[in-house]
Amino acid sequence: MVVPPEDLLVEAAVVALTLVPVWWVTTQATTPFVAPSIKSAVDVAVSGFAFHLLCEEFGINEWYLTHGYAFRKVFTDLNKRCYITSYGVAMGSL
C-alpha cells in the first residue's frame, strides 16, 4: 500500500479546521484576563492545550496512532523491508 501525499494535506486541513473553533473560544474567553501585549501567545498556547485535551478525551489521538498518515507511511516502509521466515519477521532482503 502506497500512502498518497494528498492524505497528509487532507489530514492537515482537518486539524486546521477543527482547531479554529477551539482558538475562537479561547480568544473570547481570555480577552478580559490577558494583557494585550501577550494575548496572541496566550491564545495559541491555551488553544493547543485545549485542543490536545479534547482530542485525547474523544479518542482522536488513539485513532490517529493507527490511522494517521505518519503511521501508514512507516507501516508501508516497514512492509517493503520485512519478510516472514520460519522464525518470525526479519528485516532486509531475501
matplotlib code that plots the C-alpha trace (Angstrom):
import matplotlib.pyplot as plt

x = [0.0, 1.4, 0.3, -0.6, 0.9, -2.5, -3.6, -1.2, -2.8, -6.3, -5.1, -3.6, -6.7, -8.9, -6.7, -6.7, -10.4, -11.1, -8.6, -10.2, -13.3, -11.1, -9.0, -12.0, -13.5, -10.1, -9.7, -13.2, -12.5, -9.1, -9.9, -10.8, -7.9, -4.8, -2.7, -2.9, 0.9, 0.9, -2.6, -1.7, 0.9, -1.5, -4.3, -2.1, -0.8, -4.2, -5.8, -3.2, -3.5, -7.3, -7.3, -4.9, -7.1, -10.2, -8.6, -7.5, -10.9, -12.8, -10.3, -8.9, -5.3, -5.7, -7.4, -4.6, -1.9, -3.2, -4.9, -2.8, -0.6, 2.6, 1.7, 0.6, 3.8, 6.0, 4.0, 4.3, 8.0, 8.4, 6.4, 8.8, 11.8, 10.4, 9.8, 8.4, 10.7, 10.1, 11.5, 9.2, 9.6, 13.0, 14.3, 16.3, 16.1, 15.8]
y = [0.0, 3.4, 6.3, 9.2, 12.6, 14.1, 12.3, 14.4, 17.6, 16.4, 15.5, 18.9, 20.7, 18.7, 19.6, 23.3, 23.4, 21.7, 23.9, 27.2, 26.8, 26.0, 29.0, 31.3, 30.2, 30.7, 34.2, 35.1, 33.6, 35.1, 38.7, 40.1, 38.4, 38.8, 41.8, 42.8, 42.6, 38.8, 37.9, 36.2, 34.0, 33.0, 32.3, 30.0, 28.1, 27.7, 26.7, 24.0, 22.8, 22.6, 21.0, 18.3, 17.5, 17.4, 15.1, 12.8, 12.8, 12.0, 9.2, 11.2, 10.7, 7.0, 6.8, 8.8, 6.5, 3.7, 5.6, 8.7, 9.5, 9.1, 5.6, 4.4, 5.8, 4.0, 0.8, 0.9, 1.4, -1.5, -3.8, -3.1, -4.1, -7.1, -10.7, -13.7, -16.6, -19.7, -17.8, -14.8, -11.5, -10.4, -7.2, -6.9, -8.8, -12.5]
z = [0.0, -1.0, 1.1, -1.2, 0.0, -0.6, 2.6, 4.6, 3.1, 4.0, 7.5, 7.9, 6.7, 9.1, 12.0, 11.0, 10.5, 13.9, 15.7, 14.6, 16.8, 19.8, 19.1, 18.7, 22.0, 23.6, 22.2, 23.6, 27.0, 27.6, 26.4, 29.8, 31.6, 29.5, 28.7, 25.0, 24.7, 25.3, 24.2, 20.9, 22.6, 25.4, 22.9, 20.8, 23.9, 25.5, 22.2, 21.6, 25.2, 25.0, 21.5, 22.6, 25.7, 23.6, 21.1, 23.9, 25.6, 22.3, 21.3, 18.3, 19.4, 19.7, 16.3, 14.8, 16.1, 13.9, 11.0, 10.6, 7.6, 9.6, 10.9, 7.4, 5.9, 8.4, 8.2, 4.4, 4.6, 7.0, 4.8, 2.0, 4.1, 6.0, 5.1, 7.0, 8.0, 10.0, 13.0, 12.6, 10.8, 9.5, 8.1, 4.9, 1.6, 0.9]

ax = plt.figure().add_subplot(projection="3d")
ax.plot(x, y, z, "-o")
ax.set_aspect("equal")
plt.show()
